[in-house]
Amino acid sequence: MENFSYSEDKLLNWEIKGIREPEENAIFIGVFLYRNGTPLDYTPIKGICYFHNNLPRAELPNITKFLKNKFGGKEKEKGDRIFLEDSKEIYSAKDIASLAKELESNFNTKSVISLEFENLTEEERKESGLPDAKLLPIPGK
């Protein structure tokens, strides 16, 4: 991922899903960013967010502290999601890859990264280095 060279303006959303072994236990942390804000009830919140699944609540303060130290923001919680409102936003392949590596080493996870682009042409995709095998087309486009 570090070698991708896409237009950051076209990256709409990204997610790093950090999965703990064994996968069958479905223990994971998902750190994500939606360029246009993540819905909290009906209000979009700008900034980094994370969700958790089957994770002991005692671990959440460490994850929140780690992310707040890197990105800042005001903490808000809704269900299994923690929002860091108005935190620093990152969009570069290098920054996202670096965050994924830090999450892996700090929280004993294995990362899977998802990227969603808006209006990325076939030529731009090829030039960026994004892999063909993992692309999902948007129906109707």
PyMOL commands that set and color helices and strands:
alter all, ss='L'
color gray80, all
select helices_A, chain A and resi 8-10+23-25+57-71+93-107+122-128
alter helices_A, ss='H'
color red, helices_A
select strands_A, chain A and resi 11-19+28-34+38-40+43-45+49-53+74-78+81-85+110-117
alter strands_A, ss='S'
color yellow, strands_A
deselect
rebuild
show_as cartoon
